[in-house]
Structure formats: structure tokens, C-alpha cells
Amino acid sequence: MHRSASRFTRVLACAAVPVILTVAGCSSDSGKDSGSGSDNGKKSGSSSSSSSSKPKPKASAELEKVAYATLPDPCKAMSEKSIDSLVPQAKDKSGAATKSNDLSSRASCSWNGLDVDGLKGSKYRWLAVSLVRYESHASLGSGNKRAEEQYKKQVESAKATQDATDVKVEPAGSIGDEGTSVVYGVKKDVQFFNTTIVARTQNVVVTVDYNGASYEGADAPEQAQLMENAIAAAKETVASVEAANKGEAKQESPKPEQSPSGQ
């Protein structure tokens, strides 16, 4: 009896071992799971808190609205009176426009004339006006910034004119937001005297090229006069850009009508 009780006790003890281990195992696993769950909870919490603490991406800044949405007709950017003064005896006072796929963004016009004065010789003048307008672009920048870059390029281009001599670069004030004059000479069959005015008004770049030469003994063009005329042309063209965007077509002042009697 004692042996049976002792044996029964040993059986119970052996049977209890796996139970304890199992419980311990479950307890251990449970601990791990709860720990893991706790960690996951922490990670999730920290993730959500970190994501909530992160600054939300800002909406892309609105593009700067440009000041000028169109360009004037380049051949009408200056009055007929101005053309008569700048290019005497112009072949075509209405000018020769350069073809463009988008006249609201890029346009130009030119005039030339030979003023023959008998034995005093002949005077040649050539005038060209170019306008380039820029829109604001998400990847390229504001219209004004793009115009500033083009303005600088135009000045550098004028300075690098082929065969140019005695190049002089100076600020040309009171023309739009910024202006530069580039003066130089070019020797062809005769000496040509050139003046280029580059000006920027907001998102539009205006370039005026004006040159003169003399033939058959006529006096050489006065560089100071060429400069004065070129600056006047640039100012008038810049003003026409503003007028075109106000819907005010630049026109000649109407002449007073005469009575039938001619009085």
C-alpha cells in the first residue's frame, strides 16, 4: 500500500511537470505576445504621433500672375511720326513684321530707308524692334524672373555682335524696370554706327536695334544722336506694351475735319 501510494505520488509528480511547463510556456509566450503587442502598440502610437507631428506638405505656391498678358503689334509700337523721324524715306512706313507662331509672346518689326540728298550724299537708317513676353511657369519660375534672364542674355548678345568694334555698355535709365545701351561700330562696305537698347518692363523684354551709315560723301551719323533716337524708340515701345494690355490701342491723334469750304 505504501509502495502504491508512493508510486501514485511519483506519477502525479511526473504528470504535473508538463502541465507546469505548458503553463510556464503559455505564460512566457503570453508575456512575449503581450510585450510584442505592447511594442507594436508603442510603435503604432509613436508612428501615428510622429506622423501627426510631421509638418504636412505645403500646397505648391500659386504661380505669380504676370503683369502683361499680350504684346502690341510690333509694327504699330511706334507712331508714323516717330518712324518718319528715325528712318527718313523709309521703304515701307508700315514696317516688315517677322513671322511668329505666337504673336502674343514673341514679335518683331523692322524699317529701313535711304535718304538721298543729291550731291550731299545719302544717309541710311535701319530700325528693328523686338518684343518677348514670358508667362510664369511652375518649373521655370515667374514671368518676371524669366524676363530678367532674357534681358541679361540680350545684353550679352549685343556685346558679342560679330565684327563689332569699340563696344561700350552703359545703363539706359528711365526705360521700364531696367535698361542697357550697347554702342559699337561695324565696318562693311562703309562704317556702320550701331546702338542697341535692351529694356525690361515686368515680364516683357524690348530690344531696339538702330544703326546708320553714310554714302557718297554724306556726314557720318552722330553717335549721340543715334543713341537719343534709339532710347526714344525704346521708351515708346515700352509704353505701347502697357497700352496694349489696357486695351488702349496706340493710335495717331485724329486730325480735325475740314469743312467743305476747306476752312
C-alpha positions as CSV (number, residue, x, y, z in Angstrom):
1,M,0.0,0.0,0.0
2,H,2.8,2.3,0.9
3,R,4.5,1.4,-2.4
4,S,1.4,2.0,-4.4
5,A,0.9,5.4,-2.7
6,S,4.5,6.3,-3.3
7,R,4.2,5.2,-7.0
8,F,1.0,7.2,-7.4
9,T,2.7,10.2,-6.0
10,R,5.5,9.9,-8.5
11,V,3.0,9.5,-11.3
12,L,1.3,12.7,-10.3
13,A,4.5,14.5,-10.0
14,C,5.6,13.4,-13.4
15,A,2.2,14.3,-14.8
16,A,2.4,17.7,-13.3
17,V,5.7,18.6,-14.9
18,P,4.5,19.1,-18.4
19,V,1.4,21.0,-17.1
20,I,3.7,23.4,-15.3
21,L,5.9,23.7,-18.3
22,T,3.0,24.3,-20.5
23,V,1.6,26.9,-18.3
24,A,5.0,28.4,-18.0
25,G,5.4,28.3,-21.7
26,C,2.0,29.8,-22.2
27,S,2.8,32.4,-19.6
28,S,6.1,33.1,-21.4
29,D,4.5,33.2,-24.8
30,S,1.8,35.3,-23.4
31,G,4.4,37.6,-22.0
32,K,6.2,37.8,-25.3
33,D,3.0,38.4,-27.1
34,S,1.8,41.0,-24.8
35,G,5.3,42.5,-24.9
36,S,5.2,42.3,-28.6
37,G,1.7,43.7,-28.7
38,S,2.9,46.4,-26.3
39,D,5.8,47.2,-28.5
40,N,3.6,47.2,-31.5
41,G,1.3,49.4,-29.7
42,K,4.2,51.7,-28.8
43,K,5.4,51.6,-32.4
44,S,1.9,52.3,-33.7
45,G,1.5,55.0,-31.2
46,S,4.8,56.6,-32.0
47,S,4.3,56.2,-35.7
48,S,0.9,57.9,-35.5
49,S,2.3,60.5,-33.2
50,S,5.3,61.1,-35.4
51,S,3.2,61.2,-38.5
52,S,0.9,63.6,-36.8
53,S,3.9,65.7,-35.6
54,K,5.4,65.8,-39.1
55,P,4.5,69.0,-40.9
56,K,2.0,68.4,-43.7
57,P,3.5,69.2,-47.1
58,K,2.5,72.6,-48.2
59,A,0.4,73.0,-51.3
60,S,2.5,74.2,-54.2
61,A,2.7,78.0,-54.2
62,E,0.5,79.7,-56.7
63,L,2.2,81.0,-59.7
64,E,2.8,84.7,-59.8
65,K,0.4,86.4,-62.1
66,V,2.2,88.3,-64.9
67,A,1.6,92.0,-65.5
68,Y,1.3,91.7,-69.2
69,A,-0.8,89.1,-70.9
70,T,-0.2,90.1,-74.5
71,L,2.1,92.2,-76.8
72,P,1.3,95.1,-79.1
73,D,1.6,94.8,-82.8
74,P,5.3,95.5,-83.2
75,C,4.8,97.4,-86.4
76,K,2.5,99.8,-84.6
77,A,4.5,100.1,-81.4
78,M,5.7,103.5,-82.6
79,S,3.8,106.2,-84.4
80,E,4.2,107.1,-88.0
81,K,5.7,110.4,-86.9
82,S,8.4,108.6,-84.9
83,I,9.2,106.3,-87.9
84,D,9.5,109.4,-90.2
85,S,12.0,110.9,-87.8
86,L,14.0,107.8,-87.1
87,V,14.0,106.3,-90.6
88,P,13.7,109.1,-93.2
89,Q,12.5,107.9,-96.6
90,A,11.5,104.5,-95.1
91,K,10.8,102.0,-97.9
92,D,7.7,100.9,-96.0
93,K,6.4,103.0,-93.2
94,S,4.2,100.2,-92.0
95,G,7.3,98.1,-91.4
96,A,8.2,94.5,-92.1
97,A,7.0,92.1,-89.4
98,T,8.9,88.9,-88.7
99,K,6.8,85.7,-88.8
100,S,5.9,84.2,-85.4
101,N,4.0,81.2,-84.2
102,D,2.7,83.1,-81.2
103,L,2.4,86.9,-81.6
104,S,1.3,87.3,-78.0
105,S,4.7,86.0,-76.8
106,R,7.2,87.0,-79.5
107,A,7.0,89.6,-82.2
108,S,9.3,92.0,-84.1
109,C,9.3,94.5,-86.9
110,S,11.9,96.4,-88.9
111,W,12.2,99.5,-91.1
112,N,15.0,100.8,-93.4
113,G,15.4,103.8,-95.6
114,L,18.0,105.6,-97.7
115,D,17.6,109.4,-97.6
116,V,19.2,110.7,-100.8
117,D,20.3,114.3,-100.8
118,G,21.8,114.9,-104.2
119,L,25.4,116.0,-104.1
120,K,25.4,116.0,-100.3
121,G,25.3,112.2,-100.4
122,S,22.9,109.6,-98.9
123,K,22.1,108.6,-95.3
124,Y,21.0,105.1,-94.5
125,R,19.0,104.2,-91.4
126,W,17.8,100.8,-90.1
127,L,15.5,100.2,-87.1
128,A,14.3,97.0,-85.6
129,V,12.0,96.4,-82.6
130,S,11.7,93.0,-80.9
131,L,9.4,92.1,-78.0
132,V,9.5,88.9,-76.0
133,R,6.9,88.1,-73.3
134,Y,7.2,85.5,-70.6
135,E,4.5,83.6,-68.6
136,S,5.0,82.2,-65.1
137,H,5.9,78.5,-65.2
138,A,5.9,76.0,-62.4
139,S,9.3,74.6,-63.2
140,L,10.9,77.7,-64.9
141,G,9.9,80.4,-62.5
142,S,7.9,83.6,-62.6
143,G,7.4,85.6,-65.8
144,N,9.4,88.4,-64.3
145,K,12.3,86.2,-63.4
146,R,12.4,84.6,-66.8
147,A,12.3,88.1,-68.4
148,E,15.2,89.2,-66.2
149,E,17.2,86.2,-67.5
150,Q,16.4,87.0,-71.1
151,Y,17.2,90.7,-70.6
152,K,20.7,89.7,-69.5
153,K,21.1,87.3,-72.4
154,Q,20.1,90.1,-74.9
155,V,22.7,92.5,-73.5
156,E,25.4,89.8,-73.7
157,S,24.3,89.0,-77.3
158,A,24.6,92.7,-78.3
159,K,28.0,92.9,-76.8
160,A,29.1,89.8,-78.8
161,T,27.9,91.1,-82.1
162,Q,30.2,89.7,-84.9
163,D,32.8,92.2,-86.1
164,A,31.8,94.7,-83.5
165,T,34.4,97.3,-82.6
166,D,34.7,99.9,-79.8
167,V,31.9,98.3,-77.8
168,K,30.6,100.5,-75.0
169,V,28.0,99.3,-72.5
170,E,26.1,101.8,-70.2
171,P,22.9,101.8,-68.2
172,A,19.9,103.3,-70.0
173,G,17.7,104.7,-67.3
174,S,14.1,105.6,-67.3
175,I,13.1,102.8,-69.6
176,G,10.8,100.3,-67.9
177,D,12.2,98.5,-64.9
178,E,15.7,98.3,-66.3
179,G,17.6,99.2,-69.4
180,T,21.0,99.0,-71.0
181,S,22.6,100.5,-74.1
182,V,25.2,98.8,-76.2
183,V,27.1,101.0,-78.7
184,Y,29.5,99.7,-81.3
185,G,30.7,100.0,-84.8
186,V,30.8,97.5,-87.7
187,K,32.9,98.0,-90.8
188,K,31.3,96.7,-94.0
189,D,31.4,98.5,-97.3
190,V,31.1,101.6,-95.2
191,Q,31.3,102.3,-91.5
192,F,28.0,101.5,-89.7
193,F,27.3,103.0,-86.3
194,N,25.1,100.8,-84.1
195,T,23.1,101.3,-81.0
196,T,21.2,98.6,-79.2
197,I,18.8,99.3,-76.3
198,V,17.6,96.4,-74.2
199,A,14.9,97.1,-71.7
200,R,12.7,95.1,-69.4
201,T,9.2,96.1,-68.3
202,Q,7.8,93.5,-65.9
203,N,7.6,90.2,-67.9
204,V,8.4,91.7,-71.3
205,V,11.8,92.3,-72.8
206,V,12.1,95.0,-75.5
207,T,15.1,95.2,-77.8
208,V,15.7,98.1,-80.1
209,D,18.4,98.0,-82.8
210,Y,19.2,101.2,-84.6
211,N,22.1,101.9,-86.9
212,G,23.1,104.4,-89.5
213,A,25.7,104.8,-92.3
214,S,26.6,107.5,-94.8
215,Y,27.3,107.2,-98.5
216,E,28.8,109.3,-101.3
217,G,30.3,112.0,-99.0
218,A,27.4,112.5,-96.6
219,D,28.4,113.3,-93.0
220,A,28.8,110.2,-90.7
221,P,26.0,109.7,-88.3
222,E,26.4,111.3,-84.9
223,Q,26.6,108.5,-82.3
224,A,25.0,110.7,-79.6
225,Q,22.0,111.4,-81.9
226,L,21.6,107.7,-82.7
227,M,21.6,106.9,-79.0
228,E,19.0,109.6,-78.3
229,N,16.8,108.3,-81.1
230,A,17.2,104.6,-80.0
231,I,16.2,105.5,-76.4
232,A,13.2,107.4,-77.6
233,A,12.1,104.4,-79.7
234,A,12.6,102.0,-76.7
235,K,10.5,104.3,-74.4
236,E,7.7,104.5,-76.9
237,T,7.7,100.7,-77.4
238,V,7.6,100.1,-73.7
239,A,4.7,102.5,-73.4
240,S,2.9,100.6,-76.2
241,V,3.2,97.3,-74.2
242,E,1.3,98.9,-71.3
243,A,-1.3,100.4,-73.6
244,A,-1.9,97.1,-75.3
245,N,-2.6,95.5,-72.0
246,K,-5.0,98.2,-71.0
247,G,-7.0,97.7,-74.2
248,E,-5.9,101.1,-75.4
249,A,-4.7,100.7,-79.0
250,K,-1.9,103.2,-79.7
251,Q,-3.2,105.4,-82.4
252,E,-2.4,108.7,-84.1
253,S,-4.2,111.7,-82.8
254,P,-7.2,112.3,-85.0
255,K,-6.8,115.2,-87.4
256,P,-9.5,117.9,-87.3
257,E,-12.0,117.5,-90.1
258,Q,-12.2,120.4,-92.5
259,S,-15.4,122.0,-93.6
260,P,-16.5,121.5,-97.2
261,S,-15.2,125.0,-97.9
262,G,-11.8,123.9,-96.7
263,Q,-11.9,126.3,-93.8
